[in-house]
Amino acid sequence: MEYQVKIDAFEGPLDLLLHLINRLEIDIYDIPVSQITEQYLLYIHTMKELQLDVASEYLVMAATLLSIKSKMLLPKQEEELFDEELNLEQEEDPRDELMRRLIDYRRYKEAAGELKTREEERALVYTKAPSDLSEYAQEPMPDKAPLDISVYDMLSAFQKVMRRKKLQKPLQTKIARQEIPIEKRMNEILADLASRTGRCNFTDLFPEASKEYLVVTFLAVLELMKSQKITIQQEGNFQDLYITGSGKSN
């Protein structure tokens, strides 16, 4: 069974690169191309493992990173180094163009976030006469604001699950193909969360090691996130993800 899923949270290759730079705490003005390329290709591989629709622009960026990496690995001859010292203009760093694109993208993304915040604040302003809101005064307020868990964080957690399952995989197995509908797995996850008294670790949702089961479970979690039927929490960078049911049935 082949699933083709498009997820709105993927905003493009620059968004993924910026996520990796922030997650790995990399200086955007001095990007270690080898490290960022390795991590980028790992995410692309994971997206393909999940049979997600990887846009061509992600593959173009992968080729660009590999090209920059190869240029930086090429040795320079002594004569070329001597000629460079005589030239008034130094050769441009292969990373400069990518760095400029990332800085511009970060600037636009921050501006978009600021505009969205202002839009949300403006949406709270109403031009109407005061109303009696005393009946709502006793409503409990949420303890914490929802954390900003991106799809890239989910992919990172899924990478860890895949590595663990491969290590636990027996040397000899009997494979029995069984198609698992995403809707059925979504209902199973909601039932599992409803039976728990507390939150559930993300890795606990993957009791089976078959690739089809892992992929369908992950896609089911993404669909539940999209429909706001579950809540994802993470206490800090690189820490485990925890899932709780939101109580929504529709």
N, C-alpha and C positions, 0 to 999 in steps of 0.2 A: 504494500500500500504506500503510495507516495503523497505526501502532504506538501502543498505549496502555501506558505503563510507569509503575509506581508504585515510588518509591524511598524506602526507610525513612529515609534520612539527612535528608530534609526534615522538620524538626520544627515548622514553622509560620512565619507571617509575622514574629513577634517574634524568632525565631531568625535569620531572614534579616536583619532590621534590625540586630540586635546584631552579626552578622557584618560588615555594612557599616560600622557605627560603629567596630569594632575595626580593620578593614582600612584605612579612611580616616583612622584616628587622630582621631576626632571626640570632642569633649567631650559626654558624654551629658547634661550639665546645660545645654548650649547648642547644641542640634542645629540645623545649617543645613538647614532644611526643603527648600529648593529643590534643594540638592545631593543630599540623601538620597533625595528623591522621584525625581529623575532616575535615580539608580543603581538604585533599587528597581524602577522600571518597566522598566529595561533588562534586569534579571534575569528579570522576568515575561515580557517579550517573547522572551527567549532560551528560556525553558522552553516557551513556546508554539511556537516555531520547531522545537523538538525533539519536539513533539507529546507532551510529558509531561502527565500528568493534574494540572492546576493546580487545587487545592482552592479553593472559594469564599471561604474565609477570607483567602487571599492577595489576592483581588480586593477584598474589603471593606477590607483594610488600605490598598490602593492608593487607594481612594476616600477613606479617612480622611486620608491624606497630602495628597491633592489639595485636600481641604476645608480642612485646616490651612494649606496654602500660600496658598490664595485669601484666607483671613481675614487672614493676615499681610501680604498685598499691598494690602488695602483701605486707602485713605487715610483719616485721621481728620480731622474738621473741627476748626477752632480752638475752637468752642464746646464740643465734646465734650472736647477736651483740657483746657479751663478747668474744666469740670465734674468731670473726673477728679481734678484737683488739689484740689478742695474735698471730694471724697469721702474718707472715712477708709479705705474698702476699695477697693483697686485692682482693676481688671478682671483676671481670670485670663488668663495667657498661654495661647494656643491649644495650645501644645506641652506644657503641664504634665501633662495626663492621659496622653499618650503617654509622656512621660518617666517618670512613676510606674510605668506598666505595664512599661517596659523595665527599670527598676531592680529591680522585684519579680521579673521573669523572670530577670534576671542573677543575683540572689541565690539563687533556687531552682535555677538551672542549676549554679551553683558548689557549692551544697550537694549536689546530685545527683552531681556529679563527685567530691566528697569521699567520699560514701557508697560510690560505685563503687570508689574507690581502697581504701577500708577493706575492702570485700568481697573484692577481689582479694588484698589482704594476708592476710586471714583464710583465704582458700582455700588459701594456702600452708602453713597450719599443720595438721599431722596428728598425731593421738594414736595412735602406734604405736611399736613398738620400733625402735631404730636399725637401718638396713640398710647393707650393704656397697655403696657407690656408687663404688668405685675404678675400675670398668670404664667409668664415664662421665666420668672426670676429664680424659681427653684430647679430649673433644668440643670442637670450635671454638665459641667464643662469638660471637654477632653483634657486628659492629663498632659499629653504631648502632641505637638504638631506632627503631621505625617512626615517621615523621613524621605529624603530625596534618593530613592533607590531607582537606578536606571536599568535599562535592559542590559547594558554592558556589565553591570554588577551581577545580574542574573546569569549572564553567559560565563563570567568568571567563576561563579559558584558551581555552575554545571560542569565546567572543565575539571574542577576538583572531584566532583562525583564520578565523572568518567574515568579519571585516573585511579580512584579507589576501587571502582568496579573491575578495572582491568587487572589490578594487583590481586583481587580476590577471585578472579576467574579460574576455574579448575582447568587442568591440562586437557582433559577429555570431556566433551559435553555432547549431548544429543539435542539437536535443534528441532523444535516443533514450531512451525510458523502459525502464528495466531494473530489475526488482525484485531487491533484494539481501537474502537472509536474514541475520539477525543472527548465527546460529550459524556461517554460512560466513565472515562477516567476523571473528568471534572467532578461528576457526582460522587465518585469514590473518595476523592480528596476532600470534598465538602463534608461527607459523612464522617471521614476520619477526624477532621478538625472538630466537628460537633461532638464527637465522643471523648475528646480530650478536655481536661480541666484547665490546661494552660496552653501556652504556645508550642508550636511544633518546629523542630529543627528542619531546615530545608532538605538535608541529606536523608532524613527519615522517610521522605516521600518516595524514595527509590529503593524498595526492598529487593527488587529483582534486578539482575545484571544484564538482561538481554538488551541489545541496542534499540530495538523497536519500542520496548517498554520504557526505556530511559527517555527516548525522544518524545514519545507521546505524552509522558508525564510532564516533561518540561514545557511542551506546547500547551498542555492543559493548565499549568500554573500561569503561563503568560496570558491565556484567555481569561482566567479568573481574575488576574490583576487588572486586565483591561476593563472588565465588567464590574470592578470594585467589589467583588464578592470575598476577597481575601485582602489582608494587610501584611506587607512585608516590612520587617524591622531589622536594623543592623546597628549595633552599639558603637562600632568604630570601623575604620578602614581595615580591610583584610580579615575581619572577623566573620563569624558564621551569620547566616541569614536565618531569621525566625518568622514563621507564618502563623497568623491567626485568622479565623473566619470573621467576616464583617457582619454576619447575620442577615445579609441580603439574599433573598431567594429568587428574585427576578433579575 
